Amino acid sequence: MDDGDLTPDTRLVLAPGTRTRREASGHVLVDSPLGPVIDIGPQGHAVLALFSDTIALGDAIERLERSHRGVTGFAPTMGAINAMIEEGVLVPDNGSAAPSSGWTDPIEHSRMLHDDRRTGAFIAALEATVRPGDVVVDVGTGSGVLAAAAARAGARHVYAVEATDIAAVAQRVFERNGVQDRVTLVPGWSRHVELPEQADVLVSEVIGNEPLQEEILETTLDARQRLLAPGGRLIPHGLTLLARPIEIPAAEMHQRVLVPTDVERWRDLYGLDFTPLLAVASREPVHTLAEGEVAAAWPTRGPAVELGSLDLARLETPTLDASADLVVDEPGTVNAVAVTFRADLDAAISHTLDPWAHPASSWATSVWVLPEPLSTTPDDRLRVRYRRRVAGIPDGLTCTLIRP
């Protein structure tokens, strides 16, 4: 969009399927439709929420000025908005349909619906938890499957919260299945909406491929404090992170991390020294994702060990600082640590993501690739520490070899 076309009355909206992630510094990064990655600062999600519904540029600026009064972040925020306009993240709302992608893409939701072990477990938990007359809030309703299931389980009313354009599809799903009289679609991010009444049950399937990436801790904490009645029930009510030492095959490693042997190989192949690349490569574990069927074929070097357990019903801060010693049960090489999870949905119902022990899932497997492989023996231990939102410490995982 040409800046000359912009006026205070230009109505802008977040482009469908916009993908975001939070880097270790706490800044929010946006993958723009045109290619560049845009850093929109530590308050980026609040800015994106402002444009989740169509808003005039002048009105958005006025709201941001009010929210930044007395602080110094307004100029960088305006710079981020300009960058998002230039790169197609914020687009004019001209009423025309845009291609579906990201969480707006029906294929993303069809993958979850095909995963009957995952979706079926959440529905079973709703059927076991919801009591006649309950009010339920479904945060991130997506296709609407859990909201509709809650209504069918006997809820008096369900509030289905959804920030992306798939919300329009969810509304049609409610109508098609005859639950529209008991399900109210609430457009927007859960941390920016208000409900006319507090809920008895909170259900939220915002566990990411990297389990905490979709901000389940922040979302649950806010929803529990504002949207859930005292003594309300949560699905999931607990989340346990599991860590397992693995060995990624060499061909896969080449696509994920840069190690000294790569530089030696390139010297032999091309007669050139690429040591400068190695000098700027991360010396900490690098995060990557693998589809469950792929990861399941990689050799494990020990069992899954509980890394950290979170009681979502009693969580007070969205932080985690957890550690565990991983057992190496046979000699070999460890070059990565897989972080998976168990979600406790009801007293007797849980769902575990671990492709080495359970059928593959529509969740990908979170893998932290070590900067250099470790040669291990059965007596060795790998001390893993996993941190998120710990003040002054980057998010992520560290791994240290402990020898007897």
C-alpha positions in Angstrom: 0.0 0.0 0.0 1.3 3.4 -0.9 1.7 5.8 2.1 0.1 8.5 0.0 -3.1 6.4 -0.1 -3.4 6.5 3.7 -5.7 8.8 5.6 -7.0 8.8 9.2 -10.2 7.3 7.7 -8.4 4.4 6.0 -9.9 1.2 7.5 -7.3 -1.4 8.2 -7.5 -5.0 9.4 -5.0 -7.8 10.2 -4.3 -9.8 7.1 -5.9 -13.3 7.3 -3.5 -16.1 8.4 -0.9 -13.7 9.9 1.6 -15.8 11.9 3.5 -14.5 14.9 6.1 -15.8 17.4 7.9 -14.5 20.4 11.7 -14.4 20.4 13.9 -14.9 23.4 14.1 -11.2 24.2 10.3 -11.1 24.5 9.7 -9.2 21.3 6.9 -10.3 19.0 7.9 -11.2 15.4 5.5 -11.2 12.5 6.0 -13.2 9.3 4.7 -10.9 6.7 2.8 -12.1 3.6 5.5 -10.4 1.4 8.4 -12.3 3.1 10.2 -10.0 5.6 10.0 -10.7 9.3 8.9 -7.7 11.3 9.9 -7.0 14.9 6.8 -5.3 16.5 8.2 -5.1 20.0 7.3 -6.6 23.4 3.7 -5.3 23.3 3.1 -6.6 19.8 0.2 -8.8 20.6 -1.7 -5.9 22.0 -1.1 -3.9 18.8 -2.2 -6.9 16.7 -5.4 -7.3 18.8 -6.3 -3.7 18.0 -6.5 -4.6 14.3 -8.1 -8.0 14.8 -11.4 -6.2 13.8 -11.5 -3.5 11.2 -10.5 -0.1 12.6 -9.8 3.4 11.1 -6.1 4.2 11.2 -6.9 7.5 13.0 -8.9 5.7 15.7 -6.1 3.2 16.2 -3.5 5.9 16.6 -5.7 7.7 19.1 -6.1 4.5 21.2 -2.4 3.8 21.1 -1.5 7.4 22.1 -3.8 7.0 25.1 -2.3 3.6 26.1 1.3 4.9 25.8 0.7 8.1 27.8 3.5 8.6 30.2 5.7 5.9 28.6 8.3 6.0 25.8 7.0 3.2 23.5 4.7 5.2 21.2 7.3 6.0 18.4 8.6 2.4 18.1 5.0 1.2 18.0 4.1 3.6 15.2 7.2 2.4 13.3 6.0 -1.1 13.7 2.5 -0.2 12.3 4.1 1.5 9.3 6.2 -1.6 8.6 3.2 -3.9 8.9 1.3 -1.7 6.4 4.2 -1.6 4.0 4.6 -5.4 4.2 1.0 -6.4 3.9 0.3 -7.4 7.5 -2.2 -4.7 7.9 -4.5 -4.4 4.8 -7.4 -2.2 3.8 -10.8 -3.7 4.6 -12.4 -3.4 1.2 -14.8 -6.2 1.7 -13.1 -8.6 -0.8 -12.2 -12.1 0.3 -8.5 -13.0 0.8 -6.9 -16.3 0.4 -7.1 -18.4 3.5 -3.8 -19.3 5.3 -2.5 -20.0 8.8 -5.2 -20.5 11.4 -7.8 -19.2 8.9 -6.9 -22.1 6.5 -9.6 -24.9 6.8 -6.8 -27.4 6.2 -5.2 -26.5 9.5 -8.5 -27.3 11.3 -9.2 -30.4 9.2 -5.8 -31.8 10.4 -7.0 -31.4 14.0 -10.4 -32.9 13.3 -8.7 -35.9 11.6 -6.7 -36.3 14.8 -9.5 -38.1 16.6 -7.3 -39.2 19.5 -6.6 -35.5 20.2 -10.0 -34.0 19.6 -11.8 -37.0 21.0 -9.9 -36.7 24.3 -11.0 -33.0 24.7 -14.6 -33.9 23.8 -14.6 -36.8 26.3 -13.2 -34.4 29.0 -16.1 -31.9 28.2 -18.6 -34.7 28.6 -17.1 -35.6 31.9 -16.8 -32.1 33.2 -19.7 -30.0 32.0 -22.8 -30.1 34.3 -26.3 -29.2 33.3 -26.7 -25.4 33.4 -23.0 -24.7 33.2 -21.6 -21.7 31.3 -18.6 -22.6 29.3 -16.0 -20.4 27.6 -14.0 -21.9 24.7 -10.8 -19.8 24.1 -9.6 -20.2 20.5 -12.7 -22.0 19.2 -11.3 -22.5 15.7 -13.7 -24.6 13.8 -16.1 -24.6 16.8 -15.8 -28.3 17.5 -15.3 -27.9 21.3 -17.9 -25.2 21.7 -20.5 -27.3 19.9 -19.4 -30.3 22.0 -19.8 -28.3 25.2 -23.4 -27.3 24.2 -24.2 -30.9 23.4 -22.8 -32.0 26.8 -25.5 -29.9 28.6 -24.0 -26.4 28.9 -26.6 -23.7 29.4 -24.5 -21.3 27.3 -21.1 -21.4 25.6 -19.0 -18.4 24.7 -16.7 -19.3 21.8 -13.8 -16.8 21.5 -11.9 -16.6 18.2 -9.6 -13.9 16.9 -9.1 -15.1 13.3 -11.4 -15.2 10.3 -12.2 -18.8 10.9 -14.7 -17.4 13.3 -17.2 -16.9 10.5 -16.9 -20.6 9.6 -17.4 -21.6 13.3 -20.6 -19.6 13.4 -21.9 -21.5 10.4 -20.9 -24.8 12.1 -23.0 -23.8 15.1 -26.0 -23.0 12.9 -25.6 -26.2 10.9 -25.6 -28.3 14.0 -28.4 -26.6 15.8 -26.5 -25.1 18.7 -26.6 -21.5 17.7 -29.1 -20.6 20.4 -26.7 -21.8 23.1 -23.4 -20.7 21.6 -22.3 -17.1 21.2 -19.4 -16.3 19.0 -17.1 -13.7 20.6 -14.7 -12.2 18.0 -11.3 -11.1 19.3 -8.3 -12.2 21.4 -9.4 -13.7 24.7 -7.3 -11.2 26.7 -9.1 -8.3 25.1 -12.8 -9.5 25.3 -15.4 -9.2 28.1 -18.2 -11.7 28.7 -21.6 -10.8 30.0 -21.3 -13.5 32.7 -18.5 -15.6 34.2 -18.0 -19.2 33.1 -18.1 -22.4 35.1 -15.8 -24.2 32.7 -12.8 -22.9 30.7 -11.7 -25.1 27.8 -8.7 -24.0 25.7 -6.7 -26.0 23.2 -3.9 -23.5 22.8 -1.0 -25.9 23.4 1.5 -25.2 20.7 3.9 -27.5 18.8 6.5 -26.0 21.2 4.1 -26.6 24.1 4.1 -23.1 25.6 4.5 -21.2 22.3 0.9 -20.3 21.8 0.9 -18.7 25.3 -1.3 -21.2 27.1 0.1 -20.0 30.4 -0.6 -16.3 29.7 -4.0 -17.1 28.2 -5.1 -19.4 30.9 -4.0 -17.1 33.7 -5.9 -14.1 32.2 -9.0 -16.2 31.5 -9.0 -17.7 34.9 -8.8 -14.3 36.6 -11.3 -12.5 34.4 -13.6 -14.9 32.6 -13.9 -17.9 35.0 -16.1 -17.9 38.1 -14.3 -18.8 41.5 -14.0 -22.5 41.7 -14.4 -22.9 37.9 -13.1 -26.0 36.2 -10.4 -26.0 33.5 -9.7 -28.2 30.5 -6.8 -28.8 30.5 -6.2 -28.3 34.2 -2.6 -29.5 34.1 0.3 -29.6 31.7 3.4 -31.7 32.2 6.5 -31.2 30.0 8.5 -34.3 29.1 12.1 -34.4 27.8 13.8 -37.2 26.0 17.4 -37.5 24.6 17.5 -38.5 20.9 19.8 -38.7 18.0 18.8 -37.0 14.8 20.3 -38.6 11.6 23.0 -36.7 9.9 21.0 -35.8 6.8 18.3 -34.2 9.1 21.0 -32.4 11.2 22.4 -30.6 8.2 19.1 -28.8 7.8 18.9 -27.7 11.4 22.2 -26.8 12.9 25.7 -25.7 11.9 28.6 -27.7 13.4 32.4 -27.8 12.9 32.3 -30.9 10.8 30.1 -29.0 8.2 32.9 -26.5 7.7 35.4 -29.2 7.2 33.1 -30.9 4.7 32.7 -27.7 2.7 36.4 -27.1 2.7 36.9 -30.5 1.1 34.0 -30.0 -1.4 34.7 -26.4 -2.5 38.2 -25.6 -1.4 36.8 -22.6 0.6 36.9 -21.8 4.3 33.5 -21.0 5.8 34.7 -20.7 9.4 33.1 -17.2 9.6 29.7 -18.9 9.3 30.5 -21.1 12.3 31.6 -18.1 14.3 28.2 -16.5 14.2 26.2 -19.8 14.6 24.3 -20.2 17.9 26.2 -21.9 20.7 23.0 -22.7 22.5 20.5 -25.4 21.5 18.5 -24.4 18.4 14.7 -25.0 18.3 13.1 -26.8 15.4 10.0 -28.9 14.7 9.5 -32.3 13.2 6.3 -34.1 12.2 5.5 -36.9 14.5 6.0 -39.7 11.9 9.5 -38.3 11.1 10.6 -37.9 14.7 9.3 -41.4 15.7 11.9 -42.9 13.3 14.8 -41.1 15.0 16.7 -43.2 17.6 16.1 -42.4 21.3 18.9 -42.6 23.8 16.8 -42.8 26.9 13.2 -42.6 28.3 11.0 -39.6 28.5 11.5 -37.8 31.9 9.2 -35.3 33.5 10.8 -31.9 33.0 8.2 -29.7 34.6 4.6 -29.8 35.8 2.1 -26.9 35.7 -1.1 -26.7 37.7 -3.1 -24.4 35.4 -5.8 -24.0 38.1 -3.3 -22.5 40.5 -0.8 -20.8 38.2 0.1 -17.4 39.5 2.6 -16.2 36.9 3.2 -17.3 33.3 6.7 -18.4 34.0 8.5 -21.7 34.1 12.0 -22.6 35.3 12.3 -26.4 35.3 15.1 -28.9 35.2 15.6 -32.6 35.1 18.4 -35.2 34.6 17.8 -37.3 31.5 18.9 -40.9 31.7 21.1 -42.3 28.9 20.4 -46.0 28.6 22.8 -47.1 25.9 26.1 -45.8 24.5 25.9 -43.6 21.5 25.4 -40.0 20.4 22.9 -37.5 21.7 22.5 -34.5 19.5 19.0 -33.2 20.5 16.4 -33.2 23.2 12.7 -33.6 22.4 10.3 -31.7 24.5 6.8 -33.2 24.5 3.9 -33.0 26.9 1.0 -34.6 28.8 -2.2 -32.5 29.1 -4.5 -33.5 32.0 -8.0 -32.8 30.7 -10.1 -34.5 33.4 -9.4 -36.6 36.5 -9.4 -39.7 34.4 -8.6 -38.3 30.9 -5.3 -37.1 29.6 -3.6 -36.7 26.2 0.1 -37.4 25.7 2.2 -36.2 22.8 5.2 -38.5 22.5 5.7 -40.0 19.0 8.0 -42.7 20.4 5.3 -44.0 22.8 2.0 -42.9 21.3 0.4 -42.7 17.8 1.4 -39.7 15.7 -0.5 -36.5 16.4 -1.5 -33.4 14.4 0.9 -31.6 16.8 4.4 -31.5 15.5 7.2 -32.5 17.9 9.3 -29.8 19.5 13.1 -30.5 19.3 16.1 -28.7 20.7 19.2 -29.4 18.6 22.4 -29.3 20.5 25.2 -27.1 19.1 27.6 -30.1 19.2 26.7 -33.8 19.6 27.5 -35.5 22.9 29.1 -38.9 23.0 27.4 -40.7 25.9 27.6 -43.9 28.0 24.9 -45.6 30.0 26.1 -44.0 33.3 25.9 -40.5 31.9 23.2 -37.9 32.7 22.1 -35.0 30.7 21.0 -32.1 32.9 18.3 -30.2 31.0 17.0 -26.8 32.1 13.9 -25.3 30.4 12.9 -21.7 31.1 10.2 -19.4 29.9 9.4 -15.8 30.9 12.1 -15.8 33.6 13.3 -12.2 34.1 16.6 -11.5 32.5 17.1 -15.0 31.0 16.2 -15.9 27.4 13.5 -18.5 26.8 14.7 -21.9 25.8 16.5 -25.0 26.8 20.1 -25.7 27.9 21.7 -29.1 28.2 24.9 -30.2 30.2 26.6 -33.6 30.2 27.1 -34.9 33.7 29.6 -37.8 34.1 29.8 -40.0 37.2 
